């Protein structure tokens, strides 16, 4: 049995006619850059996100960088972020000559530990970047309280959790990426809402801030050849927008498919010693961009990976080297991070996608049992 970590082809086959038709329309129009389809997709995604302004851009990393630029942060300003995340979150902070300040993550949900944020705040702190990791939200209600207390900006990195729902203590709900000052996302092909190339977007409720972000993404101009602020060139291609507009209609269906697959894994794995299944926070739904288990420290993860690989089962480690141990960021670490240290040695993400079958999952779990217990 050959199993895919992400089955983009299988997903495409189900919507092939719609995708091909929309791509052809863009080709026929020859409006490849900033064409009508980009604005149509942005409008439809805005409706999905309950009305926040959507600013498309070239990729998720650009979305984070433009967000920081739009908020007017200056070199030397400090930005707090979780240390257990993809490098892009820290990378854009450093590129703008801001100072990344790392915080360890919650041992149950792997998102930023809200109880450790305040101790990292200084007079230079200007923003917090919570990362909604693996498919569920960070504890945004508590983070927003801290931000209000210290007058900090919030940029939500929701590249792994688009479509997830956050529930406040008063039972109000909000979609991931719409709670802070700016939400950002990636449309990398493997994301829950992914295109067939690169793409990204920002979600902004404040109309003036949205205008600034849009200008920055377009060379700092709102009128052609009139550059009012320093910007960059970051565009979502019309063809990618057309693809995303089709897939947006299926996003909730995709989320349900991933949740069903996660339920299957939970059922099959929950009584296996030496494995901890993903925990779901009471304040967030989980859309399972990744299904990430935690292995007992006595389990040889590399040997398990190789064993599964020989059976045609791919796995991934998100993330094997913590940010504070990356050469580029060692000088910025400022402390110890025991939870992240442990996770970097014990997490393992299993195949999960919209097309995975129960039979495939049973084979995966049976193979894990074979490795653990012979």
N, C-alpha and C positions, 0 to 999 in steps of 0.2 A: 504493500500500500504506500503510495507516494502522497504525502500530505503537504499542503502549502501553508506557510506562515500567514500569508495574506493571499487570498484567491481573487485577484483583480479581474482575471479573464472570466472566471465563472460569473462574477457579478456583472461584468460587461455584457455577457451573452444574453442575460435576461432583459436588458434594456437597449440592446444593440440598435434596433431600428430607430428608437427615439434619439439616441446619441448621434448616430450617423446622419440622421435628418438635420439635427441642429448644427452639426459641424458643417454640413453642406450649405446650409443657409448663410453661415458666416463667410464661407469661401465665395459663394455667389455674390455676396454683398461687397466683398473685398475690404470690409471695415475691420481690419485685423487688430488695430491698436485703438483703445478707448472707443470702440464701436458701441452701437446701441445695446448690444447684448450684455456688455459689462454693466451698464446702468440698470438694465432690466434685472439682471441677477442680483445686483446690490439692493434693488428695491424689494425683490422677493425675499431675500435673506433678512432684510430689515423687518419685513412683516412677520417672518418666522420668529424674530427676536423681539417682537412686541414693540416695534417702532423706533429702536435706536438707529442712529445713522450708521451705515456701513460704508467704509472707505476701502475699496479693494486695492491691493498692491501686489508686488512680484512674488513674495514669499513670506513665511512666518517670521523669519529673522528680521527682514525689513520692517515688518509690522511693529515689532518690539522697538527697533531703533527709531522709527518715525514717531512712535508714541512718546518716547523719552524726549525727543527733540521738540515735539508739540507742547509738552509741558514746561519747556523752558529751563530744563536743568542745565547747570553750568559745570565745567570741569572742577573736580574736587568734591562735588556733592556726593553724598553717600546714598546708595540704593540697597535695601535689604531684600534678600532672596533666599530660597531654600538651597541647601548645598547638594541635595539629591535631585538633580534635574539635568536636562540636556544642556550642553555647553552654550548654546545660542543665547540663553537667558542671561548668562554672565558676560558673554562675548560682546553683546551690543553695549552693555554698561561700560566695559573697558574701552571699547572703540571710541566712545564719546568722552573718554578721559574722566568718567565718573568712577566712583570707588564701590566695587561690589562688597557687600557685607553679608557673610553667610550665616545662616541659621540652620540648625539641625531639624530633622523632620519627625513627625509623629510616628511612633513605633507601630501603630495599628493601621493608619491610613496612608502613610508615606508622604503626606503633604506637609507644608511648613508648620512647625510646632509653634502654635500661637502663644504658648506660655513662655517662650524664649525670645520673643521679638523685642519686648520693651528693653531688655538688658542690652540690646545691640543698638539702641537709638542714641544718637548724639546730636549735638547742635548742628552738625553737617547733614544729618539725615533728611532727605527730601521725599523719598518714595519707598513703597513696598511692592514687590512683584510676586504675588502668590502664584504658584504653578498648580493648576488642576491636573494632578498626575494620574496616569493610567486610565482615566475615564471618570473620576469623581472630583468634586469641588473641594478646595481648601475651606477652612472654617471662616467664611467671609464675614459673618456677623461680628465675630470677635475681632477680626482684622480691621473691619470698618470702625469699630469702637476705638481701637488704638490709633487709626489714621485720623479720626476726628479729634482725639485728645491732643495729638502732637502736630496736627495740621499737615498731614502727609498725603501725597498722591498715591493712588492705587492703580496699578496696571495688572490686569488679570491675563495670565498666559493660559489660554484655553485651547491650545493646539491639540491636546489629547482628550478634551471633554466637551466638544461642541455638541449641543443637544441635551446635556445634563441639566438637571433642575436642582436649584438650591432652595431649601425651605428654612425660613427664619423661625425664631421661637414663637412669634405671634401667628405662625402658619401662613404668612405671606410667602409667595414663591417668586423666583426669578431665574431666568435662563443663564447658564454659565457664560461669563464674559460681559454681562450687562449690569453688574453690580458696582464695580469700581469706576474710576474716572474714564479709563479706556480698557477695553478688552481686545486681545489680539488672538489671531488664529493662523494656522497653516493649512493649506490645501494640498500638501504633499500627497502623492497617490495613495499611500497606505493609511492616511488619516480616515476617520469615520465619515467625513465629507471630503473626499479627495478628488483632484482633477487628474489629468493624464500628463502632467508636467509639474512645474512649480506654480505656486500661487499662495496668496495670503490676504488677510483683511484686518481692519480695525473696527471695533464697535464703540461708538461714542454717543452718549446721550446729549451732551452740551453742544448746541449748534455752532457756537463760535469756535470751540475747540475742534469740532469736526471740520470746519472750514480751514483752520490752520493745518491740520493733519493732511487734508486733501491737497493743499498748496505745497506742502513739503514733499509729498509723493510725486508732485508734478513740477520739479525744478523750482519750487518756491513761487509759482505763478498761479494766478486765478484768471488772468487775461493773457493770452498768448504774447510772448516776448516782453512781458512786464513782470519782472522778478522782484517781488517785495521782500521776501525773506530767503535765507539760505535753505535750499532743498536738495533733493536727490531725484533720481529717475527710477521709479518703482511702479511698474504697471502690471495689471492682470490682463493677459492676452484675451481677445474676444473669443477665440476658440475654447480656451480653458473656461471662460465664463459660461459659454454655452453648455459645456459638459457639466459644470457644477449646477447650473440651473435645472438640468434634468435630474441630477442625483439628489438635489435638495428636496424634491418631491417625495423621495423615498427615505429621507434621513431618519424619520421616526420609525419606519419599518426596519431599517438597518439596525437601529438601536435595540429594538425588540428582539431581533435575531441574535444580536450579540448577548443580550441579557439571557435569552433562552440557552444559548451555548454555555454561558457562565453558570447557569443553574444546573446544567448537565454535569459540568466539571465539579461543582460543589457537591452534588450528590455522589459522584464517583470517587471523589478524593477525600471527603470529610472525615472518614474513619481511618485514613492511612497515617500511621505513625511517621514521624519525621517530616511531615508536610503541613504547613499552615496555609489554608486557603485565604483569598482576599477578604478583608473585612470592609463592610460598607457603613459609612458614617450615617447617623440618624438624620443629618441635615442635608444630605445630598443623594440624588439618584446616581447610579453608576452605569455608564454607557460602554465600559469595557473596551477602550482602545487597546488595552493589553489585559490579559489574564495572567497575573503575576503571583506565583506562589513563593513562599519562603521555606527553604530547606533547613532541616536541622544542621547545625554547624559540623556535625560529624559526617554528613553526607558529602562525598567528593563530587562537587558540581561538575567539574570538567569531565570526569569519567561518566557521569550520568548523561551529559550532553552528547558525548561521543557514542555512548550506547544507543541513545535515541536516534542519532544521526544515521547509524548503521541500519536502523529499521525504517529509514526514510521519514523521520520525524524531526523537523527543524525546531529550534528553540532560540531565544535571544536573552541577553542579559542587559537590562536597563537599570543601573549603569555599572560597569565593572570597575571603573576608576573614578572615585569621587572628585568633584571639582577642586576641593582643597588640596588634592594630591596631583592635580595636573600642573605641569611645569609653568604654564602661563599664569597660574593663579595661586601658587604656593605662598607667595609673599602677602597675599590679601586674606589668607584664611582666618587668622585671628581667633584661635581656639581649637577645641577638640569636638568631634562630632561622632559620638559612639553609635548612635542609631544608623547613621549613614554608613559608617565603617562596617557595621554588621551586615547591612543590606547589600552592600557592594560585593560581599562574599557569599551571600545566601539566596538572593532573588533569582528567579528563573521564570521567564514568560513563555507560556505555551501557545501553540497556534490557536487563534481565535479570529473569526471573520464571519461575514454574513452567509457564506456558503458552506461552512463546516457542518458535517453530519454527525449524528449521534454515534454511528458506527465508527467514524474516524476518532471521535473522542474516547470511545470505549477502548479502541486499539492503543491510543496514546497512554491512557491510564493503566491499562493492562501491562504495557511495556515498562512503565515506571515501577509498577509492582514487581515485575520480573527483576528489575535492577536492584530494588531495595531488599527484596526478600528471597530472590533466587527461584 
